[in-house]
Amino acid sequence: MTETLAPPVVNGHADPQVSLLKFAPEPAAETSEGEAVDRPDNPLADWLIVPDVPILPTWARSAASIKANTVALGRLCLWHTRYHLLRAPKYALRAAWLATKGLWRAVRGLWPTLTAHDQTAPVKALRAQVKVKPEDVETAARYALAHRQRTLTRRWRFGAAATAVAATAVGWYLAPLPVQAGMAAAIALPLAYLGRGDDVQLLDNPTPPLRVNMSAQQLNDALRAAGLLKAGKGDDEGPRITCVMGPVRDGRGWAVIFDLPKGGGKTAADVLAKRTAIAAELGVDEIQVIASRVRAAAGGNAGRVSMWVADDDPYLGDPNPSPLVKADTFSVWDPIPFGQDARGNRITVPIMWQSLFFGGLPRRGKTFTQRLMTAAGLLDPYVRHYVADGKGGADWMPMKAVAHRLVMGAEDDAVEALKAMLKELLAEMERRFVLLRGLPVSVCPEGKLTPAIVEKYNLPVIFVTIDELQEYFTAMEREDREQVINDLCRIARRGPAAGFVSNFASQRPDADSVPTKLREIITLRYCTQVVDQTSSDMVLGKGKAAQGADASVLSEDHRGTGVLVTGPASFVTVRADFLDGPGFAELCQRGRALRQKHDQLSGDATADVTAAADQAGVTIAPVLSDCLTVMRHAARMHTVDLLQRLENLDEDYGDWDAERLARELEDAGVKRTTKQVNIGGKNLAGYRREDLEAAVPPELLDAR
């Protein structure tokens, strides 16, 4: 039987700073009360009561903290080195001046010794006696002897000094240049030190610039100004926070963990909602203030806040390249490397059993960030890609080498292709559920896809990626729109158990562009800069801005940076890894090779002529490749529509007309069987896809 002792009483109250030991009394002992370790007759009482305080300083309690502070020390040393190297000429002139002063002081200090000043007083006294009594022979003899001794002392001391100076000069003259410099420094520096005085130093004494110099008092003042602490009366400042840790330097900023005072009625959520006001009181931008609640699992409570205040904007600077660029393969069952937070910590995102939504203003890195998820799937040969791009530009065009289905644009033929793709996905989802239900529990214990089932039954994970979702909804009739929304909701809601990962993106997702019932079933959300908190909440979820997850505080300079929400109360601002267009295209080619190696290349990718040409290293005319790309959903296309889609794909086609297009395609080997094509009862000038494919080298067509 074990027993826990009650805490000792100090001044009438239990002392919470003392941790007590458990003990097991001997079975034979019979006593009505347990033995306390702190009883007076226990000689070990003072040793057994251990204070419940950390034995290590804050900065040394984790490997990450030690690393961060070591890096900070290195940056400080580098800063001092650059500071002093830049002022080296100034120090040289100052050293020369101080050395001159030091030489004067040295000569002045040594002069009494050189002149035997200690022997001068007796000589003067004897001389005075001789003048008074010239007839005193003994005194005259003593004076002559003393004078002679002083003269000899002066001679050998001046001689020794002159010899030392001459030897030094000869040695310096005969020595090589590096030794001369060393000798000069060895002489000048002691003299400069001697000549510095009390008010002049050889080196400047710099203070490294801290843009934020936070203290507990400053934090209290900021919280009180923001209305989070009650104001005091008279000389009493009022209630104050209790700093559990810090403020301490942590990397490129200040870290602090504090408890709000009881009785004020304020919680950690109130602090997060007042981030902008707190930042203003601290004299920083709100993007520099990173605050979060400390949950019970980490020893926190509803009034405990962890705050980190950066010295400057932590999301600017050179982008971080994605580690996927150098990876040979990747398993999507592992968390995907996504980016870094303000403190440089690596952020990964697990996507299995999840659905994702990306939103934000144009040209803020939304599509680049969305492609990171697809890039990870490219390096896993057992991932099948279904991709639709409502914009129809060049961002997703490299996926033609890999995608099982690729829909480009939001024209009528592309909308029909999207609807067909969704029907195919729903049919595949139902087929998988039937298969999974029929598997024994030993193979499929939770009724969900597993890595073993993927390979054994050839059920690859399916990535459903749709960019610029609002373009499809605005291009559809009401009935088609409702049907597509319902299909997407079914895929996002039920698909994860069958291995479907939905990855949707849109600009400002209002109720007209992306319906609420679709957005609300998405589990992971990411938002780049938006215009206001309302738009931020549309992407990240209602009320998220009040909790601190507000993408409207980002500026136009924060490209590729956004707020990532991973749960009801979990969010982080992330600077996403950088993967440019050429890098993404190269990953697509590697993904195609991986799928061919594992016999997983399927669907549109197997029939894509331009993708086969890229892989085979065969060059076909760019205009022919682009025309085949934009006509991937149509057997015939009018010239005016073809030119419009080419311009949407690449702005360089903006000044092309029908004559130039015909001339360029003819030079590429296209022979038109007819110059007129009939589409929907309209017989206008146009092209047939068969005529374009006939200009492709036959070996590429055979290899499809």
C-alpha positions in Angstrom: 0.0 0.0 0.0 1.4 3.4 -0.9 0.3 6.7 0.6 0.8 10.3 -0.5 1.6 12.9 2.1 -0.3 16.1 2.4 1.7 19.2 1.5 3.5 21.0 4.3 1.9 24.1 5.7 3.7 27.4 5.5 2.2 30.4 7.3 -1.1 28.6 7.6 -1.3 27.7 3.9 -0.2 24.6 1.9 3.0 25.2 0.1 2.5 24.3 -3.6 6.2 24.6 -4.4 7.1 21.4 -2.6 6.8 18.0 -4.2 6.3 15.2 -1.6 7.5 11.7 -1.7 5.4 8.5 -1.6 6.4 5.9 0.8 5.5 2.3 1.6 5.3 1.6 5.4 6.7 -1.8 6.5 3.9 -4.4 6.8 4.9 -5.2 10.4 4.6 -1.7 11.6 1.4 -0.9 13.4 0.7 2.8 13.8 -2.4 4.9 13.7 -0.8 7.6 11.6 1.8 7.5 8.8 5.4 8.6 9.2 6.0 12.0 7.6 9.3 12.6 5.9 9.4 16.1 7.5 8.9 15.1 11.1 11.5 16.6 13.5 13.2 13.3 14.3 13.9 12.4 10.7 17.5 13.3 9.9 16.9 13.2 6.2 13.9 15.6 6.3 15.8 18.5 4.7 17.1 16.3 1.9 13.8 14.5 1.1 11.7 17.6 0.6 12.7 18.7 -2.9 11.6 22.1 -4.2 9.3 21.7 -7.2 11.2 24.1 -9.5 13.0 23.5 -12.8 16.7 22.5 -12.5 17.6 24.0 -15.9 17.2 27.5 -17.2 14.5 28.2 -19.7 16.8 28.2 -22.7 18.3 24.8 -21.8 15.2 22.7 -21.4 14.9 21.4 -25.0 17.2 20.6 -27.8 15.3 23.0 -30.0 15.8 25.9 -27.5 19.5 25.1 -27.2 19.9 25.1 -31.0 18.0 28.3 -31.3 20.1 30.1 -28.7 23.3 28.7 -30.2 22.3 30.1 -33.6 21.4 33.4 -31.9 24.8 33.5 -30.3 26.5 32.8 -33.6 24.5 35.7 -35.2 25.5 38.0 -32.4 29.2 37.1 -32.8 28.9 37.6 -36.6 27.3 41.0 -36.0 30.1 42.1 -33.7 32.7 40.9 -36.1 31.2 42.8 -39.0 30.7 45.9 -36.8 34.4 46.0 -35.8 35.8 45.1 -39.2 33.9 48.0 -40.7 35.5 50.3 -38.2 39.1 49.0 -38.6 40.5 52.2 -40.3 38.9 54.3 -37.5 40.5 52.0 -34.9 43.9 52.2 -36.6 43.9 56.0 -36.4 42.7 56.0 -32.9 45.3 53.4 -31.9 48.0 55.6 -33.5 46.9 58.6 -31.5 46.5 56.6 -28.3 50.0 55.0 -28.9 51.5 58.5 -29.2 49.8 59.5 -25.9 51.0 56.3 -24.4 54.6 56.9 -25.6 54.5 60.3 -24.0 53.2 58.9 -20.7 55.7 56.0 -20.8 58.6 58.4 -21.4 57.3 60.7 -18.7 56.9 57.8 -16.3 60.4 56.4 -17.1 62.2 59.7 -17.0 62.8 59.7 -13.3 64.2 56.2 -13.6 66.5 57.1 -16.5 67.7 60.2 -14.8 68.3 58.4 -11.5 65.9 60.7 -9.7 66.1 58.6 -6.6 69.8 59.6 -6.3 69.3 63.3 -7.1 68.1 64.4 -3.6 71.2 63.1 -1.7 73.5 64.8 -4.3 71.7 68.1 -3.9 71.9 67.9 -0.2 75.6 67.2 -0.2 76.2 70.0 -2.7 74.4 72.4 -0.4 76.6 71.3 2.5 79.7 71.8 0.4 78.6 75.4 -0.5 78.2 76.2 3.2 81.4 74.6 4.4 83.9 74.4 1.5 86.6 73.5 3.8 84.9 70.2 4.9 87.0 67.7 2.9 85.0 64.7 4.0 81.7 66.2 2.8 83.2 67.2 -0.5 84.5 63.7 -1.0 81.1 62.2 -0.2 79.5 64.7 -2.7 82.0 63.8 -5.4 81.3 60.1 -4.9 77.5 60.5 -5.0 77.7 62.7 -8.0 79.9 60.2 -9.8 77.6 57.3 -9.0 74.5 59.2 -10.2 76.3 60.1 -13.5 77.3 56.4 -14.0 73.8 55.3 -13.3 72.4 57.7 -15.8 74.9 56.7 -18.4 74.2 53.0 -18.2 70.4 53.4 -18.0 70.3 55.7 -21.0 72.6 53.4 -22.8 70.4 50.4 -22.0 67.4 52.2 -23.2 69.1 53.4 -26.4 70.4 49.9 -27.0 66.9 48.4 -26.6 65.5 51.0 -29.0 68.3 50.4 -31.6 68.0 46.6 -31.3 64.3 46.9 -31.8 64.7 49.2 -34.8 67.3 46.9 -36.4 65.2 43.8 -35.8 62.1 45.5 -37.2 64.1 46.6 -40.3 65.6 43.1 -40.9 62.4 41.2 -40.2 59.9 40.2 -43.0 56.7 42.2 -43.4 54.4 39.9 -41.3 56.9 40.0 -38.4 57.2 43.8 -38.8 53.4 44.1 -38.5 53.4 41.8 -35.4 56.2 43.8 -33.8 54.5 47.1 -34.5 51.3 45.7 -33.0 53.1 44.3 -30.0 54.5 47.8 -29.3 51.6 50.0 -30.3 48.8 48.1 -28.5 50.4 48.3 -25.0 51.2 52.0 -25.7 47.6 52.6 -26.9 46.3 50.9 -23.8 48.6 53.1 -21.7 47.4 56.2 -23.5 43.6 55.4 -23.4 42.9 57.2 -20.2 39.6 56.7 -18.4 37.3 58.4 -21.0 38.8 57.0 -24.3 38.6 53.3 -25.4 40.4 51.8 -28.3 37.3 49.9 -29.5 33.7 51.2 -29.6 31.3 49.4 -27.3 28.3 48.7 -29.5 24.9 47.5 -28.5 23.2 45.2 -31.0 20.0 46.8 -32.3 16.9 45.2 -30.8 13.8 46.4 -32.6 11.7 45.0 -29.8 13.0 45.2 -26.2 10.2 43.6 -24.3 9.9 43.4 -20.6 7.2 42.2 -18.2 6.4 45.9 -17.3 6.0 46.7 -21.0 3.7 43.7 -21.5 1.6 44.6 -18.5 1.2 48.2 -19.9 0.2 46.9 -23.3 -2.4 44.5 -21.9 -3.8 47.2 -19.7 -4.0 49.7 -22.6 -5.8 47.0 -24.6 -8.4 46.6 -21.8 -7.3 43.2 -20.7 -6.2 44.3 -17.3 -8.0 46.5 -14.9 -6.6 50.0 -14.2 -5.4 50.7 -10.7 -6.2 53.5 -8.3 -3.7 56.0 -7.0 -0.2 54.6 -6.8 -1.5 51.1 -7.3 -1.0 50.0 -10.9 -3.7 47.4 -10.6 -3.6 43.6 -11.2 -0.6 42.2 -13.2 0.0 39.2 -15.2 2.1 36.3 -13.8 5.0 35.4 -16.1 5.4 31.6 -16.1 8.3 32.0 -18.5 10.2 35.0 -19.7 10.2 37.4 -21.4 13.4 35.7 -22.8 15.1 36.0 -26.1 14.1 33.1 -28.4 15.6 33.1 -31.8 14.7 36.4 -33.6 12.3 37.6 -31.1 11.0 37.5 -27.5 9.1 34.6 -26.0 6.8 34.8 -22.9 4.2 32.6 -21.3 1.9 34.3 -18.8 -1.2 33.8 -16.8 -3.9 36.5 -16.7 -4.9 37.6 -13.2 -8.0 36.0 -11.6 -10.9 38.2 -10.9 -10.6 40.2 -14.1 -13.0 38.1 -16.1 -10.6 37.9 -19.1 -9.5 34.7 -20.9 -6.7 33.7 -23.3 -9.3 34.0 -26.1 -9.7 37.7 -25.2 -5.9 38.2 -25.6 -5.9 36.5 -29.0 -8.8 38.7 -30.2 -6.9 41.9 -29.1 -3.7 41.0 -31.0 -3.7 44.2 -33.1 -4.2 46.5 -30.1 -1.4 44.6 -28.2 0.9 44.9 -31.2 0.3 48.6 -31.4 1.1 49.1 -27.7 4.3 47.1 -28.1 5.3 49.2 -31.1 5.3 46.3 -33.7 3.1 45.2 -36.6 0.4 42.6 -35.7 2.1 40.1 -38.1 5.0 40.1 -35.6 2.9 38.9 -32.7 2.3 35.2 -32.6 0.0 34.2 -29.7 -1.8 31.0 -28.8 -3.5 29.4 -25.9 -1.6 26.9 -23.7 -3.8 23.9 -23.4 -4.2 21.6 -20.4 -2.2 18.9 -22.0 0.8 21.3 -22.0 0.2 22.4 -18.4 -2.0 25.4 -19.3 -5.4 26.7 -18.5 -8.1 29.0 -20.0 -6.1 32.1 -18.9 -2.6 31.0 -20.0 -1.1 32.5 -23.1 2.0 31.8 -25.1 3.3 34.8 -27.0 6.2 35.3 -29.3 7.1 38.8 -30.6 9.4 38.8 -33.6 12.1 41.5 -34.1 10.9 42.1 -37.6 8.5 40.6 -40.2 9.2 36.8 -40.0 7.6 36.0 -43.3 9.8 38.1 -45.6 13.1 37.1 -47.2 14.1 34.5 -49.7 11.6 31.7 -50.1 12.3 28.2 -48.8 12.6 25.6 -51.6 10.4 22.6 -51.1 12.2 19.4 -50.0 10.1 17.5 -52.5 12.3 18.8 -55.3 15.2 16.6 -54.1 13.1 13.6 -53.0 13.2 10.5 -55.2 9.9 9.2 -53.9 7.3 10.1 -51.3 4.5 8.3 -49.5 1.3 10.3 -49.1 0.6 8.2 -46.0 3.2 10.4 -44.4 2.6 14.1 -43.5 3.5 16.3 -46.5 6.2 19.0 -46.0 4.3 22.2 -46.3 6.3 25.2 -45.0 7.7 26.9 -41.9 6.1 29.0 -39.2 7.4 32.4 -38.0 10.0 30.8 -35.8 11.4 28.5 -38.5 9.7 25.3 -37.3 8.9 22.8 -40.0 5.2 22.5 -40.7 3.9 19.2 -42.2 0.3 18.4 -43.1 -1.2 14.9 -42.9 -3.7 14.6 -45.8 -5.0 11.0 -45.6 -8.6 11.0 -44.5 -8.7 14.8 -45.0 -10.0 17.3 -47.5 -8.4 20.6 -48.2 -9.5 24.1 -49.3 -7.3 26.9 -50.5 -8.5 30.5 -50.8 -7.2 34.0 -51.1 -6.7 36.9 -53.5 -5.1 36.4 -57.0 -1.3 36.4 -57.3 -0.7 35.7 -53.7 0.7 32.2 -54.1 -2.6 30.3 -53.7 -2.1 28.0 -56.7 1.6 27.5 -56.0 0.7 26.4 -52.4 -2.1 24.1 -53.6 0.4 22.4 -56.0 2.6 21.3 -53.0 0.0 18.7 -52.1 -0.2 17.5 -55.7 3.6 17.5 -55.9 3.8 15.0 -53.0 1.3 12.8 -54.8 3.4 12.9 -58.0 6.3 11.1 -56.2 4.0 8.3 -55.0 3.3 6.0 -57.9 0.2 4.6 -56.2 -1.6 8.0 -56.4 -4.1 8.6 -59.2 -4.7 12.3 -60.1 -8.0 13.9 -61.2 -7.3 17.5 -62.0 -9.6 20.4 -63.2 -8.4 24.0 -63.6 -11.2 26.4 -64.2 -8.8 29.1 -65.3 -7.3 26.9 -68.0 -3.9 28.6 -67.8 -0.4 27.1 -67.7 -0.3 26.4 -63.9 -1.6 22.9 -64.1 -0.7 22.1 -67.7 2.3 19.9 -66.8 -0.2 17.5 -65.1 -1.0 16.2 -68.6 2.0 13.9 -68.2 0.5 12.2 -65.1 -3.2 13.0 -64.6 -5.7 10.2 -65.1 -8.2 13.0 -66.0 -7.3 16.6 -66.8 -9.9 19.2 -67.4 -8.7 22.6 -68.6 -10.8 25.8 -68.7 -14.5 26.4 -68.0 -15.9 26.4 -71.5 -18.9 24.2 -72.4 -16.8 21.2 -73.4 -14.6 21.6 -70.3 -17.8 21.8 -68.1 -19.1 18.6 -69.7 -15.7 16.9 -69.1 -15.8 18.0 -65.4 -19.3 16.5 -65.0 -18.1 13.3 -66.6 -15.1 13.2 -64.3 -17.2 13.6 -61.2 -19.6 10.8 -62.3 -16.5 8.6 -62.9 -15.2 9.4 -59.4 -18.6 8.6 -57.7 -18.8 5.3 -59.5 -15.2 4.5 -58.4 -16.0 5.5 -54.9 -19.1 3.2 -54.7 -17.1 0.3 -56.3 -14.4 0.7 -53.6 -16.9 0.7 -50.8 -18.4 -2.5 -52.1 -14.9 -4.1 -52.3 -13.9 -2.8 -48.8 -17.1 -4.2 -47.2 -16.4 -7.6 -48.7 -12.9 -7.8 -47.3 -12.3 -9.7 -44.0 -11.6 -7.8 -40.8 -8.1 -9.1 -40.7 -7.4 -7.3 -44.0 -9.6 -4.2 -43.6 -10.0 -3.8 -39.8 -11.6 -0.3 -40.0 -13.4 -0.5 -43.3 -11.0 2.0 -44.8 -8.2 1.9 -47.3 -4.7 0.8 -46.1 -1.3 0.8 -47.8 -1.5 -3.0 -48.1 -4.9 -2.9 -49.8 -3.7 -0.2 -52.2 -1.0 -2.4 -53.7 -2.7 -5.8 -53.3 -6.0 -4.8 -55.0 -4.7 -2.0 -57.2 -6.7 0.7 -55.4 -4.4 3.8 -55.7 -5.1 6.8 -53.5 -7.1 9.3 -55.6 -6.3 13.0 -55.5 -9.2 15.2 -56.7 -7.7 18.6 -57.4 -9.9 21.5 -58.6 -8.5 25.0 -59.0 -10.6 28.2 -59.5 -13.7 26.3 -58.5 -15.8 29.5 -58.9 -15.2 29.5 -62.6 -17.1 26.3 -63.1 -20.0 27.3 -60.9 -20.5 30.6 -62.7 -20.3 28.9 -66.1 -23.1 26.4 -65.3 -26.8 26.5 -65.4 -28.6 26.3 -62.0 -29.5 22.6 -62.3 -26.0 21.6 -63.4 -24.5 23.7 -60.7 -26.6 22.1 -58.0 -25.7 18.6 -59.3 -22.0 19.3 -59.4 -22.1 20.8 -55.8 -23.9 17.7 -54.6 -21.3 15.4 -56.3 -18.4 17.4 -54.8 -20.0 17.2 -51.3 -20.4 13.4 -51.6 -16.8 13.1 -52.6 -15.5 15.3 -49.8 -17.8 13.7 -47.2 -17.5 10.0 -48.0 -14.5 9.8 -50.2 -11.7 9.9 -47.6 -12.6 6.4 -46.3 -12.1 5.1 -49.8 -8.8 6.9 -50.3 -10.1 10.1 -51.9 -8.2 13.3 -51.0 -10.2 16.4 -52.1 -8.0 19.5 -52.8 -10.2 22.5 -53.8 -9.2 26.1 -54.4 -11.1 29.3 -55.1 -10.8 33.1 -54.8 -13.1 34.8 -52.3 -15.4 31.9 -51.6 -18.7 33.6 -51.0 -22.1 31.7 -51.1 -22.4 32.4 -54.8 -18.9 31.2 -55.8 -18.5 28.2 -53.4 -21.6 27.2 -51.4 -21.4 27.0 -47.6 -22.4 23.4 -47.5 -19.4 22.4 -49.5 -16.9 24.6 -47.6 -18.1 23.5 -44.2 -17.3 19.8 -44.7 -13.7 20.6 -45.6 -11.3 19.7 -42.8 -8.1 21.5 -43.6 -8.1 25.1 -44.8 -5.4 27.6 -46.0 -5.9 31.2 -46.8 -3.5 33.7 -48.3 -4.1 37.5 -48.1 -7.7 38.6 -48.3 -9.3 42.1 -48.0 -11.1 41.8 -44.7 -11.9 39.5 -41.8 -15.2 38.5 -43.4 -13.4 37.1 -46.4 -10.9 35.4 -44.1 -13.7 33.7 -42.2 -15.3 32.6 -45.5 -12.1 30.5 -46.2 -11.0 29.5 -42.7 -14.4 29.2 -41.0 -16.8 31.4 -39.1 -15.3 33.1 -36.1 -11.7 32.1 -36.9 -10.6 35.7 -37.2 -11.8 36.4 -33.6 -9.6 33.5 -32.5 -6.6 35.0 -34.1 -6.7 33.1 -37.4 -7.0 36.2 -39.6 -5.5 36.3 -43.1 -6.5 39.9 -43.7 -3.4 41.1 -41.7 -1.2 39.7 -44.4 0.1 42.2 -47.0 0.8 42.0 -50.7 4.5 41.3 -49.8 3.5 38.0 -48.1 3.3 35.9 -51.2 3.1 32.2 -50.4 2.2 33.0 -46.8 -1.2 32.2 -45.3 -3.1 31.0 -42.3 -3.5 27.2 -42.0 -6.4 25.9 -40.0 -6.1 22.2 -39.0 -8.9 22.0 -36.4 -11.6 23.8 -34.5 -9.0 25.7 -32.3 -5.7 24.9 -34.1 -4.1 27.2 -36.6 -0.7 28.6 -37.6 0.5 31.2 -40.0 2.8 29.4 -42.5 5.2 30.5 -45.1 4.7 27.8 -47.6 7.6 26.1 -49.4 8.4 27.3 -52.9 8.0 25.2 -55.9 8.1 27.1 -59.2 6.6 26.2 -62.5 9.7 24.5 -64.1 10.2 22.6 -60.8 6.6 21.4 -60.9 6.9 20.4 -64.5 10.0 18.4 -63.8 8.2 16.6 -60.9 5.4 15.7 -63.3 7.9 14.0 -65.7 9.4 12.1 -62.8 5.9 11.1 -61.7 5.2 9.8 -65.1 8.3 7.7 -65.1 7.5 6.3 -61.7 4.0 5.3 -62.8 5.4 3.6 -66.0 7.8 1.7 -63.8 5.1 0.5 -61.5 2.5 0.0 -64.4 0.3 2.8 -62.9 0.1 5.2 -65.8 -3.6 5.4 -66.8 -6.3 7.5 -68.3 -5.6 10.7 -70.2 -1.9 10.6 -69.5 -1.5 7.5 -71.6 -3.1 9.1 -74.6 -1.5 12.6 -74.3 0.7 13.2 -77.3 2.5 16.2 -76.0 3.3 14.5 -72.7 4.7 11.5 -74.6 6.8 13.9 -76.7 8.2 15.6 -73.6 9.2 12.3 -72.1 10.7 11.0 -75.3 12.7 14.2 -75.8 11.1 14.7 -79.1 10.5 18.3 -80.0 7.3 19.3 -81.7 6.3 22.8 -82.6 5.1 24.8 -79.5 2.0 26.1 -81.3 1.1 22.5 -82.2 1.5 21.3 -78.7 -0.5 24.2 -77.3 -3.3 23.7 -79.8 -3.5 20.0 -78.9 -3.6 20.9 -75.2 -6.5 23.4 -75.5 -8.4 21.0 -77.8 -8.1 18.1 -75.5 -11.9 18.0 -74.8 -13.0 18.8 -78.3 -12.8 17.0 -81.7 -13.3 20.2 -83.6 -13.0 23.9 -82.7 -13.7 27.2 -84.4 -10.6 29.4 -85.1 -11.9 32.3 -83.0 -12.4 30.0 -80.0 -9.0 28.4 -80.5 -7.3 31.7 -80.5 -9.1 32.8 -77.3 -8.1 29.6 -75.5 -4.5 30.0 -76.7 -4.4 33.5 -75.3 -5.8 32.2 -72.0 -3.0 29.6 -72.0 -0.2 32.0 -72.8 -0.5 35.8 -73.2 2.0 35.8 -76.1 -0.8 34.6 -78.3 -2.7 37.8 -77.7 -1.6 39.5 -80.9 -2.2 36.4 -83.1 -4.9 36.4 -85.8 -6.3 33.6 -87.9 -3.8 34.1 -90.7 -0.8 33.8 -88.5 -2.2 30.8 -86.7 -2.8 29.0 -90.0 0.7 29.9 -91.2 2.4 28.7 -88.0 0.4 25.4 -88.0 1.2 24.8 -91.7 4.9 25.3 -90.9 4.5 22.7 -88.1 3.3 20.2 -90.6 -0.5 20.4 -90.2 -2.5 19.7 -93.3 -6.1 20.7 -92.9 -8.6 18.3 -94.5 -11.2 21.1 -94.3 -11.0 24.7 -93.3 -14.6 24.8 -92.1 -16.0 22.9 -89.1 -19.6 22.5 -88.0 -20.1 22.8 -84.3 -23.6 23.2 -82.9 -25.1 24.1 -86.3 -22.5 26.8 -86.9 -20.2 26.2 -89.9 -17.2 28.5 -89.4 -13.5 28.4 -90.0 -11.8 26.0 -87.7 -9.6 22.9 -87.1 -10.1 19.2 -86.5 -8.0 17.6 -83.8 -7.3 14.6 -86.1 -5.5 17.0 -88.5 -3.3 18.3 -85.7 -2.5 14.8 -84.4 -1.5 13.8 -88.0 1.4 16.3 -87.8 2.8 14.4 -84.7 5.6 11.9 -85.3 4.0 8.5 -85.8 6.2 6.8 -83.1 4.6 9.1 -80.5 1.1 8.1 -81.5 2.1 4.4 -81.4 3.6 4.8 -78.0 0.5 6.2 -76.4 
